[in-house]
Amino acid sequence: MEGTRIRIAGDNPANGIAIVNQQTNESVKIPMTSILLNDPSKVSFIVPADLPTGDYKLHLTTQFSTTHTMLKEPRTYVLEYVLTV
């Protein structure tokens, strides 16, 4: 995933990557150990092998900021594209 200010940072439990099934609205949280690259402009991760087939949207939540201070409240980015498994 590429963007601006998307590094996953902060201590809020909502921070991280979630894959949300578009039919059931079930959310699968990606463990931080499955995140391969966590840069301010690019994040990559391993999709769980047991992810059920379906259409998904990617949600990335972070408190990252370009300043030395983290945001007080996390913000969530939703990938515009539907991912099909």
MMTF fields as JSON, N, C-alpha, C and O atoms, coordinates in Angstrom:
{
  "mmtfVersion": "1.0.0",
  "mmtfProducer": "UNKNOWN",
  "numBonds": 339,
  "numAtoms": 340,
  "numGroups": 85,
  "numChains": 1,
  "numModels": 1,
  "chainsPerModel": [1],
  "groupsPerChain": [85],
  "chainIdList": ["A"],
  "bondAtomList": [4, 2, 8, 6, 12, 10, 16, 14, 20, 18, 24, 22, 28, 26, 32, 30, 36, 34, 40, 38, 44, 42, 48, 46, 52, 50, 56, 54, 60, 58, 64, 62, 68, 66, 72, 70, 76, 74, 80, 78, 84, 82, 88, 86, 92, 90, 96, 94, 100, 98, 104, 102, 108, 106, 112, 110, 116, 114, 120, 118, 124, 122, 128, 126, 132, 130, 136, 134, 140, 138, 144, 142, 148, 146, 152, 150, 156, 154, 160, 158, 164, 162, 168, 166, 172, 170, 176, 174, 180, 178, 184, 182, 188, 186, 192, 190, 196, 194, 200, 198, 204, 202, 208, 206, 212, 210, 216, 214, 220, 218, 224, 222, 228, 226, 232, 230, 236, 234, 240, 238, 244, 242, 248, 246, 252, 250, 256, 254, 260, 258, 264, 262, 268, 266, 272, 270, 276, 274, 280, 278, 284, 282, 288, 286, 292, 290, 296, 294, 300, 298, 304, 302, 308, 306, 312, 310, 316, 314, 320, 318, 324, 322, 328, 326, 332, 330, 336, 334],
  "bondOrderList": [1, 1, 1, 1, 1, 1, 1, 1, 1, 1, 1, 1, 1, 1, 1, 1, 1, 1, 1, 1, 1, 1, 1, 1, 1, 1, 1, 1, 1, 1, 1, 1, 1, 1, 1, 1, 1, 1, 1, 1, 1, 1, 1, 1, 1, 1, 1, 1, 1, 1, 1, 1, 1, 1, 1, 1, 1, 1, 1, 1, 1, 1, 1, 1, 1, 1, 1, 1, 1, 1, 1, 1, 1, 1, 1, 1, 1, 1, 1, 1, 1, 1, 1, 1],
  "groupList": [{"groupName": "MET", "atomNameList": ["N", "CA", "C", "O"], "elementList": ["N", "C", "C", "O"], "formalChargeList": [0, 0, 0, 0], "bondAtomList": [1, 0, 2, 1, 3, 2], "bondOrderList": [1, 1, 2], "singleLetterCode": "M", "chemCompType": "L-PEPTIDE LINKING"}, {"groupName": "GLU", "atomNameList": ["N", "CA", "C", "O"], "elementList": ["N", "C", "C", "O"], "formalChargeList": [0, 0, 0, 0], "bondAtomList": [1, 0, 2, 1, 3, 2], "bondOrderList": [1, 1, 2], "singleLetterCode": "E", "chemCompType": "L-PEPTIDE LINKING"}, {"groupName": "GLY", "atomNameList": ["N", "CA", "C", "O"], "elementList": ["N", "C", "C", "O"], "formalChargeList": [0, 0, 0, 0], "bondAtomList": [1, 0, 2, 1, 3, 2], "bondOrderList": [1, 1, 2], "singleLetterCode": "G", "chemCompType": "PEPTIDE LINKING"}, {"groupName": "THR", "atomNameList": ["N", "CA", "C", "O"], "elementList": ["N", "C", "C", "O"], "formalChargeList": [0, 0, 0, 0], "bondAtomList": [1, 0, 2, 1, 3, 2], "bondOrderList": [1, 1, 2], "singleLetterCode": "T", "chemCompType": "L-PEPTIDE LINKING"}, {"groupName": "ARG", "atomNameList": ["N", "CA", "C", "O"], "elementList": ["N", "C", "C", "O"], "formalChargeList": [0, 0, 0, 0], "bondAtomList": [1, 0, 2, 1, 3, 2], "bondOrderList": [1, 1, 2], "singleLetterCode": "R", "chemCompType": "L-PEPTIDE LINKING"}, {"groupName": "ILE", "atomNameList": ["N", "CA", "C", "O"], "elementList": ["N", "C", "C", "O"], "formalChargeList": [0, 0, 0, 0], "bondAtomList": [1, 0, 2, 1, 3, 2], "bondOrderList": [1, 1, 2], "singleLetterCode": "I", "chemCompType": "L-PEPTIDE LINKING"}, {"groupName": "ALA", "atomNameList": ["N", "CA", "C", "O"], "elementList": ["N", "C", "C", "O"], "formalChargeList": [0, 0, 0, 0], "bondAtomList": [1, 0, 2, 1, 3, 2], "bondOrderList": [1, 1, 2], "singleLetterCode": "A", "chemCompType": "L-PEPTIDE LINKING"}, {"groupName": "ASP", "atomNameList": ["N", "CA", "C", "O"], "elementList": ["N", "C", "C", "O"], "formalChargeList": [0, 0, 0, 0], "bondAtomList": [1, 0, 2, 1, 3, 2], "bondOrderList": [1, 1, 2], "singleLetterCode": "D", "chemCompType": "L-PEPTIDE LINKING"}, {"groupName": "ASN", "atomNameList": ["N", "CA", "C", "O"], "elementList": ["N", "C", "C", "O"], "formalChargeList": [0, 0, 0, 0], "bondAtomList": [1, 0, 2, 1, 3, 2], "bondOrderList": [1, 1, 2], "singleLetterCode": "N", "chemCompType": "L-PEPTIDE LINKING"}, {"groupName": "PRO", "atomNameList": ["N", "CA", "C", "O"], "elementList": ["N", "C", "C", "O"], "formalChargeList": [0, 0, 0, 0], "bondAtomList": [1, 0, 2, 1, 3, 2], "bondOrderList": [1, 1, 2], "singleLetterCode": "P", "chemCompType": "L-PEPTIDE LINKING"}, {"groupName": "VAL", "atomNameList": ["N", "CA", "C", "O"], "elementList": ["N", "C", "C", "O"], "formalChargeList": [0, 0, 0, 0], "bondAtomList": [1, 0, 2, 1, 3, 2], "bondOrderList": [1, 1, 2], "singleLetterCode": "V", "chemCompType": "L-PEPTIDE LINKING"}, {"groupName": "GLN", "atomNameList": ["N", "CA", "C", "O"], "elementList": ["N", "C", "C", "O"], "formalChargeList": [0, 0, 0, 0], "bondAtomList": [1, 0, 2, 1, 3, 2], "bondOrderList": [1, 1, 2], "singleLetterCode": "Q", "chemCompType": "L-PEPTIDE LINKING"}, {"groupName": "SER", "atomNameList": ["N", "CA", "C", "O"], "elementList": ["N", "C", "C", "O"], "formalChargeList": [0, 0, 0, 0], "bondAtomList": [1, 0, 2, 1, 3, 2], "bondOrderList": [1, 1, 2], "singleLetterCode": "S", "chemCompType": "L-PEPTIDE LINKING"}, {"groupName": "LYS", "atomNameList": ["N", "CA", "C", "O"], "elementList": ["N", "C", "C", "O"], "formalChargeList": [0, 0, 0, 0], "bondAtomList": [1, 0, 2, 1, 3, 2], "bondOrderList": [1, 1, 2], "singleLetterCode": "K", "chemCompType": "L-PEPTIDE LINKING"}, {"groupName": "LEU", "atomNameList": ["N", "CA", "C", "O"], "elementList": ["N", "C", "C", "O"], "formalChargeList": [0, 0, 0, 0], "bondAtomList": [1, 0, 2, 1, 3, 2], "bondOrderList": [1, 1, 2], "singleLetterCode": "L", "chemCompType": "L-PEPTIDE LINKING"}, {"groupName": "PHE", "atomNameList": ["N", "CA", "C", "O"], "elementList": ["N", "C", "C", "O"], "formalChargeList": [0, 0, 0, 0], "bondAtomList": [1, 0, 2, 1, 3, 2], "bondOrderList": [1, 1, 2], "singleLetterCode": "F", "chemCompType": "L-PEPTIDE LINKING"}, {"groupName": "TYR", "atomNameList": ["N", "CA", "C", "O"], "elementList": ["N", "C", "C", "O"], "formalChargeList": [0, 0, 0, 0], "bondAtomList": [1, 0, 2, 1, 3, 2], "bondOrderList": [1, 1, 2], "singleLetterCode": "Y", "chemCompType": "L-PEPTIDE LINKING"}, {"groupName": "HIS", "atomNameList": ["N", "CA", "C", "O"], "elementList": ["N", "C", "C", "O"], "formalChargeList": [0, 0, 0, 0], "bondAtomList": [1, 0, 2, 1, 3, 2], "bondOrderList": [1, 1, 2], "singleLetterCode": "H", "chemCompType": "L-PEPTIDE LINKING"}],
  "groupTypeList": [0, 1, 2, 3, 4, 5, 4, 5, 6, 2, 7, 8, 9, 6, 8, 2, 5, 6, 5, 10, 8, 11, 11, 3, 8, 1, 12, 10, 13, 5, 9, 0, 3, 12, 5, 14, 14, 8, 7, 9, 12, 13, 10, 12, 15, 5, 10, 9, 6, 7, 14, 9, 3, 2, 7, 16, 13, 14, 17, 14, 3, 3, 11, 15, 12, 3, 3, 17, 3, 0, 14, 13, 1, 9, 4, 3, 16, 10, 14, 1, 16, 10, 14, 3, 10],
  "groupIdList": [1, 2, 3, 4, 5, 6, 7, 8, 9, 10, 11, 12, 13, 14, 15, 16, 17, 18, 19, 20, 21, 22, 23, 24, 25, 26, 27, 28, 29, 30, 31, 32, 33, 34, 35, 36, 37, 38, 39, 40, 41, 42, 43, 44, 45, 46, 47, 48, 49, 50, 51, 52, 53, 54, 55, 56, 57, 58, 59, 60, 61, 62, 63, 64, 65, 66, 67, 68, 69, 70, 71, 72, 73, 74, 75, 76, 77, 78, 79, 80, 81, 82, 83, 84, 85],
  "secStructList": [7, 5, 7, 1, 1, 7, 7, 7, 7, 1, 1, 7, 6, 6, 7, 3, 3, 3, 3, 3, 3, 6, 6, 6, 7, 7, 3, 3, 3, 3, 7, 4, 4, 4, 3, 3, 3, 3, 7, 1, 1, 5, 3, 3, 3, 7, 7, 7, 6, 6, 7, 7, 1, 1, 3, 3, 3, 3, 3, 3, 3, 3, 7, 7, 7, 1, 1, 1, 1, 7, 7, 1, 1, 7, 3, 3, 3, 3, 7, 1, 1, 7, 3, 3, 7],
  "xCoordList": [0.858, 0.0, 0.905, 1.868, 0.595, 1.383, 0.49, -0.689, 1.064, 0.308, 1.192, 2.415, 0.575, 1.281, 0.924, -0.251, 1.926, 1.738, 0.954, 0.012, 1.338, 0.603, 1.369, 0.898, 2.536, 3.262, 2.35, 1.685, 2.325, 1.523, 2.321, 3.401, 1.773, 2.47, 1.44, 0.293, 1.874, 0.998, 0.587, 0.758, 0.037, -0.293, -1.784, -2.193, -2.593, -4.016, -4.225, -3.648, -5.042, -5.255, -5.9, -5.827, -6.519, -7.138, -6.102, -6.409, -4.887, -3.853, -3.465, -3.349, -3.266, -2.843, -3.594, -4.206, -3.537, -4.214, -5.33, -5.146, -6.481, -7.609, -8.117, -8.181, -8.474, -9.075, -10.545, -10.858, -11.449, -12.877, -13.629, -13.598, -14.31, -15.106, -16.298, -17.034, -16.495, -17.547, -18.943, -19.927, -19.062, -20.369, -20.808, -21.965, -19.887, -20.236, -19.841, -20.275, -19.029, -18.489, -17.577, -17.266, -17.151, -16.229, -14.832, -14.371, -14.171, -12.847, -11.779, -11.937, -10.689, -9.545, -8.37, -7.913, -7.883, -6.753, -5.447, -5.259, -4.557, -3.255, -2.296, -2.122, -1.666, -0.715, 0.493, 0.919, 1.035, 2.205, 3.378, 4.231, 3.438, 4.517, 4.393, 5.354, 3.223, 3.014, 3.231, 3.065, 3.603, 3.872, 5.349, 6.22, 5.618, 6.986, 7.677, 8.87, 6.943, 7.488, 6.524, 5.324, 7.047, 6.212, 6.891, 7.455, 6.827, 7.446, 6.369, 5.186, 6.761, 5.765, 4.962, 3.827, 5.539, 4.826, 4.51, 3.894, 4.922, 4.667, 4.567, 5.394, 3.531, 3.329, 3.038, 2.221, 3.706, 3.402, 3.263, 3.856, 2.473, 2.174, 1.856, 1.654, 1.816, 1.469, -0.018, -0.484, -0.747, -2.163, -2.259, -1.546, -3.123, -3.254, -3.633, -4.504, -2.98, -3.226, -4.645, -5.196, -5.238, -6.574, -7.687, -8.813, -7.389, -8.404, -9.463, -9.131, -10.738, -11.788, -11.918, -11.606, -12.379, -12.579, -13.659, -14.583, -13.523, -14.497, -13.872, -12.712, -14.659, -14.205, -13.928, -14.727, -12.788, -12.336, -11.913, -11.513, -12.012, -11.433, -10.359, -10.49, -9.307, -8.173, -8.305, -8.462, -8.241, -8.306, -6.969, -6.51, -6.347, -5.092, -5.335, -5.74, -5.085, -5.315, -3.994, -3.214, -3.737, -2.46, -2.598, -3.561, -1.614, -1.487, -0.231, 0.193, 0.361, 1.594, 1.377, 0.326, 2.398, 2.385, 3.761, 4.74, 3.842, 5.148, 5.949, 7.135, 5.314, 6.036, 6.557, 6.356, 7.215, 7.752, 6.688, 6.966, 5.485, 4.397, 3.365, 2.971, 2.932, 1.887, 0.541, 0.333, -0.36, -1.715, -2.392, -2.134, -3.252, -3.959, -4.964, -5.106, -5.652, -6.65, -6.18, -5.634, -6.387, -5.982, -6.861, -8.013, -6.3, -7.07, -7.007, -6.033, -8.056, -8.147, -8.223, -9.011, -7.387, -7.412, -8.052, -7.765, -8.907, -9.532, -9.088, -9.282, -8.488, -8.06, -9.283, -10.284, -9.208, -10.352, -10.731, -11.883, -9.776, -10.002, -10.523, -10.216, -11.312, -11.783, -10.765, -10.36, -10.355, -9.41, -10.204, -11.024, -9.973, -10.69, -9.754, -8.66, -10.21, -9.429, -10.112, -9.642],
  "yCoordList": [-1.159, 0.0, 1.224, 1.29, 2.195, 3.418, 4.614, 4.624, 5.623, 6.822, 7.821, 7.787, 8.703, 9.725, 9.585, 9.462, 9.602, 9.498, 8.241, 8.311, 7.1, 5.86, 4.897, 3.788, 5.3, 4.419, 4.101, 4.988, 2.847, 2.449, 2.782, 2.236, 3.693, 4.144, 4.573, 4.879, 4.588, 5.003, 3.821, 2.666, 4.128, 3.068, 2.742, 1.941, 3.334, 3.032, 1.614, 1.256, 0.798, -0.582, -0.68, -1.732, 0.382, 0.369, 0.471, 0.159, 0.899, 1.083, -0.249, -1.266, -0.224, -1.423, -1.556, -0.605, -2.746, -3.035, -4.033, -5.031, -3.745, -4.674, -4.889, -3.956, -6.131, -6.475, -6.761, -7.65, -6.011, -6.097, -6.731, -6.23, -7.853, -8.549, -7.679, -7.228, -7.439, -6.536, -7.153, -6.415, -8.485, -9.121, -9.275, -9.017, -9.694, -9.986, -8.873, -8.873, -7.932, -6.843, -7.366, -6.639, -8.634, -9.215, -8.654, -8.558, -8.287, -7.671, -8.649, -9.294, -8.754, -9.583, -8.644, -7.967, -8.606, -7.737, -8.446, -9.622, -7.724, -8.263, -8.065, -6.935, -9.136, -8.973, -8.136, -8.202, -7.357, -6.525, -7.382, -6.896, -8.641, -9.528, -9.886, -10.367, -9.655, -9.932, -8.7, -8.762, -7.583, -6.368, -6.362, -6.349, -6.371, -6.484, -5.14, -5.026, -4.125, -2.79, -1.79, -1.833, -0.887, 0.093, 1.458, 1.955, 2.049, 3.347, 4.428, 4.109, 5.701, 6.776, 6.781, 7.257, 6.257, 6.307, 4.931, 4.845, 3.867, 2.523, 1.523, 1.509, 0.683, -0.382, -1.66, -1.66, -2.749, -4.042, -5.088, -4.964, -6.117, -7.132, -8.451, -8.518, -9.506, -10.847, -11.08, -10.924, -11.449, -11.778, -13.143, -14.066, -13.3, -14.6, -15.701, -15.509, -16.842, -17.968, -18.513, -19.066, -18.359, -18.903, -17.874, -18.085, -16.768, -15.75, -16.338, -16.796, -16.329, -16.899, -16.143, -14.955, -16.839, -16.178, -15.108, -15.23, -14.072, -12.984, -11.686, -11.644, -10.628, -9.289, -8.511, -8.529, -7.831, -7.147, -5.713, -5.377, -4.877, -3.531, -3.497, -4.124, -2.761, -2.645, -1.358, -0.278, -1.473, -0.32, -0.215, -1.193, 0.948, 1.187, 2.312, 3.41, 2.035, 3.01, 3.338, 2.441, 4.632, 5.07, 6.399, 7.142, 6.672, 7.971, 8.687, 9.68, 8.188, 8.754, 10.19, 10.539, 11.009, 12.406, 12.747, 12.071, 13.782, 14.19, 14.983, 15.24, 15.371, 16.057, 15.007, 13.811, 15.441, 14.513, 14.042, 13.198, 14.571, 14.22, 13.372, 13.698, 12.283, 11.444, 12.168, 13.012, 11.826, 12.358, 11.827, 10.694, 12.625, 12.176, 11.082, 10.112, 11.244, 10.268, 9.604, 10.274, 8.302, 7.631, 8.047, 8.445, 7.948, 8.184, 6.905, 6.155, 6.673, 5.457, 5.806, 6.654, 5.134, 5.239, 3.963, 2.872, 4.09, 2.931, 2.9, 3.863, 1.78, 1.615, 1.659, 0.997, 2.426, 2.616, 1.352, 1.191, 0.464, -0.723, -1.89, -2.012, -2.743, -3.971, -5.059, -5.24, -5.782, -6.89, -8.193, -8.439, -9.013, -10.279, -11.429, -11.542, -12.284, -13.456, -14.683, -15.801],
  "zCoordList": [0.0, 0.0, 0.0, 0.765, -0.862, -0.918, -0.621, -0.974, 0.032, 0.365, 1.084, 0.953, 1.837, 2.591, 4.06, 4.407, 4.921, 6.379, 6.758, 7.547, 6.201, 6.48, 7.387, 7.639, 7.881, 8.807, 9.994, 10.528, 10.395, 11.546, 12.797, 13.023, 13.614, 14.814, 15.85, 15.523, 17.106, 18.194, 19.043, 18.653, 20.224, 21.181, 21.251, 22.093, 20.402, 20.402, 19.871, 18.844, 20.552, 20.096, 18.708, 18.072, 18.24, 16.905, 15.794, 14.644, 16.109, 15.093, 14.464, 15.148, 13.155, 12.44, 11.131, 10.645, 10.574, 9.313, 9.574, 10.272, 9.003, 9.061, 7.642, 6.841, 7.347, 6.065, 6.361, 7.154, 5.726, 6.03, 4.864, 3.74, 5.156, 4.153, 3.777, 4.655, 2.494, 2.036, 2.104, 2.114, 2.151, 2.25, 3.707, 4.037, 4.575, 5.968, 6.932, 8.083, 6.481, 7.307, 8.423, 9.366, 8.31, 9.287, 9.041, 7.903, 10.138, 10.052, 10.531, 11.568, 9.766, 10.142, 10.378, 9.456, 11.613, 11.96, 11.584, 11.896, 10.917, 10.528, 11.7, 12.156, 12.202, 13.311, 12.881, 11.728, 13.803, 13.498, 13.028, 12.285, 13.444, 13.005, 11.522, 10.921, 10.929, 9.504, 8.63, 7.411, 9.25, 8.486, 8.114, 8.984, 6.819, 6.317, 6.191, 6.469, 5.776, 5.561, 6.173, 5.902, 7.002, 7.689, 7.591, 8.565, 6.409, 6.143, 6.069, 5.952, 6.137, 6.051, 4.749, 4.726, 3.666, 2.386, 1.794, 0.732, 2.463, 1.929, 3.074, 3.985, 3.006, 3.989, 3.216, 2.294, 3.59, 2.975, 4.073, 5.144, 3.794, 4.802, 4.127, 2.915, 4.941, 4.472, 4.74, 5.868, 3.706, 3.855, 4.532, 4.136, 5.547, 6.214, 5.222, 4.373, 5.335, 4.425, 4.566, 3.613, 5.751, 5.988, 5.773, 6.224, 5.092, 4.82, 3.885, 2.791, 4.305, 3.452, 2.132, 2.054, 1.101, -0.184, -0.053, 0.751, -0.851, -0.825, -1.281, -1.69, -1.204, -1.555, -0.274, 0.662, -0.246, 0.962, 0.669, -0.446, 1.703, 1.675, 2.753, 3.805, 2.474, 3.381, 4.188, 3.619, 5.524, 6.422, 7.15, 7.739, 7.117, 7.826, 8.825, 8.445, 10.109, 11.176, 11.84, 12.159, 12.051, 12.609, 13.344, 13.154, 14.182, 14.84, 14.346, 14.938, 13.268, 12.737, 12.276, 11.738, 12.5, 12.079, 11.533, 11.848, 10.725, 10.201, 11.227, 11.021, 12.325, 13.4, 14.378, 14.169, 15.426, 16.429, 17.413, 18.264, 17.308, 18.212, 17.471, 16.351, 18.107, 17.518, 17.607, 18.479, 16.701, 16.774, 18.027, 18.434, 18.642, 19.845, 19.515, 20.259, 18.407, 17.976, 16.682, 15.805, 16.557, 15.319, 14.146, 14.321, 12.962, 11.742, 10.908, 10.969, 10.134, 9.33, 7.853, 7.433, 7.081, 5.625, 5.091, 5.584, 4.101, 3.471, 2.012, 1.27, 1.614, 0.23, -0.681, -0.407, -1.749, -2.646, -3.409, -3.81, -3.609, -4.432, -3.605, -2.419, -4.242, -3.615, -3.92, -5.068, -2.879, -3.021, -3.052, -2.168, -4.042, -4.165, -3.833, -4.385, -2.914, -2.502, -3.061, -2.85]
}
